[in-house]
């Protein structure tokens, strides 16, 4: 699917990749990305991909951080803490 054929979704970036992983073992990870033919989806460690519906950047980031916390436990409470 070419970028101009991606679904018309709010704030859809066309292509993205977000990852959180352990420094000691990069196979222990939460990976969110989009690519043909799957669209928006995520992987936890080496498990099968899970498709998710892109509603907005904010909701997608919330889902990413939720999955990171589920996989690795509590961390910074919001993006500003992580980036500061």
C-alpha positions as CSV (number, residue, x, y, z in Angstrom):
1,X,0.0,0.0,0.0
2,X,1.5,3.3,-1.0
3,X,1.4,6.3,1.3
4,X,-1.2,8.0,-0.8
5,X,-3.4,4.9,-0.5
6,X,-3.2,4.8,3.3
7,X,-6.6,5.1,5.1
8,X,-7.7,8.7,5.7
9,X,-7.2,8.7,9.4
10,X,-6.7,11.7,11.7
11,X,-3.0,12.7,12.0
12,X,-1.9,9.4,10.4
13,X,1.8,9.6,9.8
14,X,1.9,7.3,6.8
15,X,4.8,5.4,8.3
16,X,6.1,5.2,11.8
17,X,8.1,3.0,14.1
18,X,8.3,3.2,17.9
19,X,10.3,0.8,20.1
20,X,11.1,0.3,23.8
21,X,13.5,-2.5,24.6
22,X,15.9,-3.7,27.3
23,X,19.4,-2.6,26.8
24,X,20.6,-6.1,27.9
25,X,18.3,-7.9,25.5
26,X,16.8,-6.2,22.4
27,X,14.5,-9.2,21.8
28,X,12.6,-8.1,24.9
29,X,10.7,-5.2,23.3
30,X,7.5,-3.4,22.5
31,X,7.6,-2.4,18.8
32,X,4.8,-0.3,17.2
33,X,5.1,0.3,13.4
34,X,3.2,0.4,10.2
35,X,4.1,-1.1,6.8
36,X,2.5,-2.9,3.9
37,X,0.5,-5.1,4.0
38,X,-0.4,-4.9,7.7
39,X,-0.9,-1.2,8.4
40,X,-0.7,-0.1,12.1
41,X,0.3,-2.9,14.4
42,X,2.6,-3.8,17.3
43,X,4.8,-6.7,18.5
44,X,5.5,-7.7,22.1
45,X,8.9,-9.5,22.2
46,X,8.7,-12.2,19.4
47,X,5.0,-12.7,19.6
48,X,2.7,-12.5,16.6
49,X,1.8,-8.9,15.5
50,X,-1.4,-7.3,16.8
51,X,-3.2,-5.0,14.4
52,X,-4.6,-1.8,16.0
53,X,-6.8,1.0,14.6
54,X,-5.2,4.4,14.3
55,X,-7.5,7.0,15.8
56,X,-5.1,9.8,16.6
57,X,-1.4,10.3,17.5
58,X,-2.4,10.9,21.1
59,X,-4.4,7.6,21.4
60,X,-1.7,5.6,19.6
61,X,1.0,7.0,21.9
62,X,-1.2,6.2,24.9
63,X,-1.6,2.6,23.7
64,X,2.2,2.4,23.1
65,X,3.0,3.5,26.6
66,X,0.3,1.3,28.1
67,X,1.9,-1.8,26.4
68,X,5.4,-0.7,27.5
69,X,4.2,-0.5,31.1
70,X,2.5,-3.8,30.8
71,X,5.7,-5.4,29.5
72,X,8.3,-3.7,31.6
73,X,6.4,-2.2,34.6
74,X,5.9,1.4,35.7
75,X,8.1,4.1,34.3
76,X,7.7,7.9,33.7
77,X,4.1,9.0,34.0
78,X,4.0,11.0,30.8
79,X,6.0,11.9,27.7
80,X,7.3,15.1,29.1
81,X,9.1,13.2,31.9
82,X,10.6,10.8,29.4
83,X,11.9,13.5,27.1
84,X,13.2,15.8,29.8
